[in-house]
Amino acid sequence: MTPKQMAKIHALSFKEPRPWSVKEFADLLASPHTHIVTSDNGFAFVQIAGPEAELLTIAVHPCARRNGEGSNLLKNVLGTAEAAQCEEIFLEVVETNEPAIALYHAYGFENRATRKDYYNGPNGVKSHAVVMHKKL
Ligand SMILES: CC(C)(COP(=O)(O)OP(=O)(O)OC[C@H]1O[C@@H](n2cnc3c(N)ncnc32)[C@H](O)[C@@H]1OP(=O)(O)O)[C@@H](O)C(=O)NCCC(=O)NCCS
């Protein structure tokens, strides 16, 4: 999947946090600290830092959702972090993002903290972030 295709899926998937640009995806692909996993209609990036992994983003094209791709991406993210001998994985998610939070709970993530007014949404509206984690 190319950076352009990723940016397109991201733009269809996010208002807050804002969608990432083609250049941002190209930079992530070039980074030695990030790993990408892909599926037919989606992708995820995980960053490895010593014993900790962070899920940076995950997105499936809106036309292909509820068909198991998000689950498969997340399983591959967890496998990537385990293969790198990480002990824990973290992520941040907008607290109103029910589909993503349901997905993360289904794979054993637990809420750790809330970051108040963390995201700047459209029209200047701020949203809280939930920090979730899972022991590996
Ligand atoms: C979150 C996302 C990646 C899930 O992808 P997906 O391919 O639809 O996920 P799956 O089909 O594998 O669903 C797995 C589970 O997640 C949960 N889930 C997914 N979409 C859901 C929804 N709309 N409502 C409630 N639960 C949902 C369910 O538990 C589901 O299991 P089930 O289908 O057996 O009920 C997708 O909705 C997406 O790209 N959203 C926009 C980007 C985003 O919000 N990313 C996360 C940012 S932190």
The ligand as a Gaussian input file, in Angstrom:
#p B3LYP/6-31G(d) Opt

LIG

0 1
 C      -11.794000       0.636000      14.288000
 C      -11.732000      -0.014000      12.903000
 C      -10.255000      -0.152000      12.489000
 C      -12.330000      -1.432000      13.008000
 O      -12.160000      -2.076000      11.743000
 P      -13.166000      -3.230000      11.255000
 O      -12.535000      -3.890000      10.068000
 O      -14.521000      -2.698000      11.093000
 O      -13.128000      -4.205000      12.514000
 P      -13.649000      -5.715000      12.616000
 O      -14.620000      -6.019000      11.526000
 O      -12.466000      -6.613000      12.716000
 O      -14.432000      -5.680000      14.005000
 C      -13.848000      -6.269000      15.172000
 C      -14.658000      -5.900000      16.394000
 O      -14.544000      -4.504000      16.667000
 C      -15.783000      -4.030000      17.214000
 N      -16.407000      -3.086000      16.270000
 C      -15.960000      -2.752000      15.035000
 N      -16.771000      -1.823000      14.489000
 C      -17.748000      -1.566000      15.395000
 C      -18.870000      -0.697000      15.411000
 N      -19.177000       0.090000      14.376000
 N      -19.646000      -0.683000      16.512000
 C      -19.366000      -1.454000      17.576000
 N      -18.297000      -2.333000      17.607000
 C      -17.517000      -2.368000      16.533000
 C      -16.659000      -5.258000      17.376000
 O      -16.372000      -5.822000      18.658000
 C      -16.139000      -6.145000      16.262000
 O      -16.414000      -7.514000      16.455000
 P      -17.766000      -8.130000      15.818000
 O      -17.824000      -7.694000      14.384000
 O      -17.573000      -9.597000      16.007000
 O      -18.886000      -7.540000      16.633000
 C      -12.556000       0.776000      11.852000
 O      -13.836000       1.026000      12.389000
 C      -11.922000       2.089000      11.429000
 O      -11.068000       2.138000      10.536000
 N      -12.355000       3.200000      12.067000
 C      -11.845000       4.535000      11.707000
 C      -10.430000       4.729000      12.169000
 C      -10.324000       4.610000      13.670000
 O      -11.168000       5.064000      14.411000
 N       -9.200000       3.986000      14.116000
 C       -8.911000       3.848000      15.533000
 C       -8.302000       5.109000      16.046000
 S       -7.621000       4.917000      17.662000

